[in-house]
């Protein structure tokens, strides 16, 4: 969900206003994904690197995420959305936010229409480090370390690898998002800044995805 800060700056507003405007984009994208029948949607809400931002912005983002979860969990629940989280739960994440995350997960855990995974305090490298740490803690022998074993220790082993990744705001980077899982994902880049993103942009990205030829390293028969 990139480009919130630039969207705000272009309008002479504080960066936090860009995040606030990003909420409508998120819920329109969620509705668009539901319309399409998407079963898994993952959004990058806060990265392990975002702690480097000014303290006021970090504080705002913590409160903002807490407020979205409180205000909007019921409507996601009504739509049959299961809310899940991936990321590190370290001491820097405020207790109140952790409680809201637990409540949202608990409320929606039986929903089947779509899983909305919120990557929060998430980093792809940190996820791999955490997976290796838990493998080592389990006492796994070197020969038993495999792709399957690593996958079993990712934050959500049931989450399928993404088919499509959409990066907004004209940046052509992965920025530590789902590094393990993205090995064969199709990447679509758009110049649209996140607060301007609407379901039509998602539909356009899916059309682009449908034109791609996915071979997963093999050759066409
Ligand atoms: C990146 O834009 C955006 C973020 C760090 C946060 C986005 C978060 C939301 C829209 C809320 C999500 C909440 C839930 C509960 C899912 P940026 O600040 O990097 O923009 P810039 O690149 O223009 O500076």
Boltz pocket constraint, residues with backbone or C-beta under 6 A from the ligand:
constraints:
  - pocket:
      binder: B
      contacts: [[A, 1], [A, 2], [A, 3], [A, 4], [A, 5], [A, 6], [A, 7], [A, 19], [A, 22], [A, 23], [A, 26], [A, 43], [A, 44], [A, 45], [A, 46], [A, 47], [A, 50], [A, 61], [A, 64], [A, 65], [A, 66], [A, 68], [A, 69], [A, 118], [A, 169]]
      max_distance: 6.0
